[in-house]
Amino acid sequence: MTDARTIRLDNRRWLHLVDRARAFLFGSRSRRGIVWSVALYALLIAIGFVYLYPLLFMFVTSIKSPADLLNPMVQWVPNEIYTGNYVKAFRVLNYPVSLANSIFASVAPSLLQTATASLIGYGLARYRFPGRRIIMLLILATFIIPPQNTVIPQMLTYRNLGLLGSPLALILPASFGQGLKSAIFILIFYQTFLSLPKVLEEAARLDGASDLRIFLSIAVPSALPAYIIAFIFSVVWYWNETFLMVVFLEGGVQTLPLQLSKFAQAYENLYPPGVVNIFDRLNEAVKMSGTFLNILPLLVLYFVLQKWFVESIERTGIAGE
């Protein structure tokens, strides 16, 4: 009898140990197992490496000296941090002037576009009027139709208005809801304001608040995540846009992406034969330095606003769009 009881106790202990080991390895209802955690982190590290590899390769190559570039043994860790590539790229890009032009050509239209898109989205979400559905269809059409199909009519219109070659060619369309990819921002604000409880607006109207006061005091603070999302994406898209910049600005404003697109020719003009040796003229590290200087302001913008950016993504649900 004692032996049978001992055997049952041993079986229970064994089953308990097996259950604990299974929960530790594969998890339970309340926690994730070590196997799933390792697999998840391995997948995230692999995805992160795929996205970060080009950036890391570009940065490491940009700080290599000519000797490190010629040495096949030097891959990821240079023997010295060489800043001469950045000095040359800084001069070729005319960095202070190009940076100021890029900030102006991207931030100013983005601010106006965000403000205008929020007004349009609020009006479509909160008011019922004839032609509302047609306006929504036209907005969707501007998002679906490629910009290459509409650039010629736009260019002819801007030429007749005397806007070509002027920053107003970017600022005025953004002020009237026709900026770069404005449709997606209008739809984001439309969905955001559509989910806003109407009880808040009705209570404000009972207190005598006007429509403008309701928009500024209730709608805008509630849609702050949408404003952050719209502004960041708008800045990035305006910053990286080169085709429309060339067409509408006609070379009057030289931004960093435009300068980078003609980097090789500008480098040839700034450093003619006899000034530098043939190796420096074929040095890819200088181009990598120019590319890194081009994306550096966007990286700084993201790192400064990443907390609000991630929170805005989660609250607006744009990741599931």
N, C-alpha and C positions, 0 to 999 in steps of 0.2 A: 504493500500500500504506500509505504514511504517512497519506494523507488518510482512508482507511477506518478506520485505527486512531484517528485524531483524532475522527472522527465517532462511533465507538463510545464513546470516552471522554466526549465531550460528551453523548451519550445517557444514559450511566450517571450522570453528574453531574446531568443534568436530572431523571432518574427519582429520584435520591437527594433532590434538592431538593423534588420533588413529594411524596415520601413523608414528608419532614420537615414540610412544610407541612400535609399531611393529618393527620399525628399531632398537630401543634400545634393545629389547628383542631378536629378531631373525636376526638382521643385515640388511644390504643393500648391494648394489653393491660395495660400497667403504669401508665398514668396517664390522667387524664381530660382531654379537649380543652377549649380555651378556649370553644368554642361551647356545649358541654354545661355547663361551669361557669357561664357567664353566664346561661344559661337556668335552671339550678338556683337560683342566688342570686336571680335576678329573681322566680322563683316563691316562694322563701322570704320575700323582702321583701314581696311582695304579700300572702301569707298572714299574716305578722306585722303588716302595716299593718291588715288587716281586724280582727285581734284587738285591736290596741293603739289603734285609732282611737277607740272609745268612751271608753277610759280617758284618753287624751290630751285629747279634747274636754271631758270632765268636769273634768279638772284645770285646763285653761286657762280654762274658763268660770268656775270657782270662784274664781280669783284676779283676775278682771276687776272694775274699779271701775264704778260706775253710768254714768260718762261713756263708758267703753269699751264697755259693753253697748249703749248707745244709738247708738254710732258704727258705721255699717255698714262702714267701712273697716278696723276692727280685727277680725281673724279669729283668728289664731293667736298673735300677739305683742302682748300688752297694753302700753299706754304706761307702766303702773306695776303693781307687784305689790300688790294690795289684799287685806289680811288681815281686813277687817271682816266679810266673809261667814263666815269660819271662826269668828270671835268669836261671832257670833249663833248659828251652828249648834252651837257648843260649849255654849252656854247652853241652847238648846232641847232638845238631846239629853240634857242633864244628864250630860255625857260621862264624868267619872270614875266615877260610880256605875254607869252603864249599861255601861261598859267592864269594870268589875270583875264585874258580874253575867254578862256575856257570857263572860268568861274562865272563870268558875266553872261556868256552865251548859254549856260546850262541852268544856273540858279535863278536868274530873273524870269525866263519863261516858265520854269518849274513852279515858282511861287504863284505866278498869275494863273497857270494852268490848274494847279491844285485848288485855288480859290474859286475859279470859274466852274470847274467840274463839280465841286461841292454844291454850288448854287443850283446848277442844272439838275444834279441828282436829287437834291432836296425838293425842287419844284416838281419833278416827275414822280417822286415817291409820295408827296403829301397833297398834291392838288389834282383834281379831276377837271379836265377841260377838253374841248373838241380838238381832235388832231393829235392827242397825246400818243396814241399807238403808232401813228405815222412817224412822229418824231423819234420814237424808240427804234422803229425799223430803220430810219435813216442813220441813226447813231450806230446801230449794228452794222449797217452797210459800210460806213466809213472805217469800221474796224476790220471788216472782212476783205474789202477791196485793197489790193496791194498799193502802196504809195507810189510805185513807179507808174501806175496807170493814171494818176491824178497830178503828177508833178508838172506836166507840161501846161495844163490849164491853170494851175496855181502860178507857175512862173509867168505866164502871159498876163494874168491878172495883176500880179505884183509889179510887173514892168509897167503896165498902164497906170498903176497908182504911184509909181516912182519909189517903190520899196526895195527893189533889187540892190544888193550891195550894202544894205543898211541893217542893223540889228532889229529894226522894226519889223522886218520880214519874219522874224521869229517871235517877237513880243506881241504884235497885234493879233495873229491867229490864236496864240495861247490865251489872250485876254477874252476872246469870244468863243472859247470852247473848241477850237480847231487846231490845237497844238499837236505835238507828236504823240500819237496813240492816245488821244484824249478820251476816246470811246471807252477804253477799259477802265479809266479812272471814273468816268461818269457812272458806269455800271457798278463799280465798287461802292461809290457813295449812294447810288440808288438802293442797293441791297442793304447798306448800313442804315439809311434813314427809314427804309421800309420796315425794318425790325424794331424801330424805336417806338415804345408804347405811346399811343395817342392820348392816354390819360394825362400825361405830363403836359402836353400842349393844351388840352382842354382846360386843365386847372390854371394854366398861365393865362389863357384867354378870359377866364372868369375873373382873374385879378386885374384885367385891363391891359395885358401886354399885347403889343402889336406883333404882326407877323415877323418883322425884322428882329424885334427883341426876342421872340421865341427862338428864332434861328440862331442868334448869337449867344443866347444864355442857356439854351437847352440842347439844341441839335449839335452845335459845334463841339461843346465839351464831350458829348456822348460819342461823337465820331472822331475823336482824337487819334485812335489807332489807324483809321482809314486815311487821315491826313498825313500821318507819318509814312505809311506805305506808299501813298500816291506821290509824295514829295521825293522820297528816296529813289523810287523807280523812275520818276520823271527826270531827275538829275542824271542818273546813270544813262538813260536812253539819249538824252540831249548831249551828254558828254561824248558818248561813243558814236554819235551820228556824224558821218562824213559826207555822205551823198547829198543830203539836203543842204548841208552847210556850204558845200561847193556851189550848188545850184542857186541858192537864195542869197548867199553873202558874196558870191563872185570874187572870192579871195580878198575881200575887204577886211575881214577879221580872221586872223590866223590863230586857230585853236591848237591845242597840243596834239589831238589825233590827226589834224591836217598836216601839222609839221612832221609828225611821225611817218605819215604816208609818203612823204617826199624826203625822208631822212637821208637816204643814200645819196641823192643828188645834192642835197644841202651840205653833206659831209665832204663830197668831192669838191664843192665850191669853196668851202671854208678851209680845207686842208688839201691844196693842190699838190701835184707831184713836186718833190724837192723839199716840201715842208715836213712831211712825215715819210717814213719808209714804207715799202710795199706791204709789210706785214700789218702795220697799223691801218692801212687803207682797206685791207681785207679782214680786219678784226671784227668778228661777230660779237665779241663782248661789248663793244661800243653800242651796237644796235640793241643788245639786251639791256644795257643801261638806259638807253632812251625809252625802251618799252616799259621798263620798271618805273622810270620817272613819270611816264604817262598815266599809269594806273595807281601810282602812290596816293594822290589826293582821294581817289575813290576808296582805297583801303583805309585811309585815315577816317574818312566819313563813316565807313561801316563800323570801325572799331569804336568810334565815339558814340554812335547811335545804336550799337548792336543790342543793348538791353531793351530799348524801346522798340527796335525793329522786330526782335523775336516775339515780344509781347503782342505787338500789333499783328504779326502773322497769325498767332494763335487766336486772337480775339476776332479778327476779320474773317478767318477761315479761308484765306486766299490760297493756301497750300492745297486745298481740295477743289479749287476751281478747275 
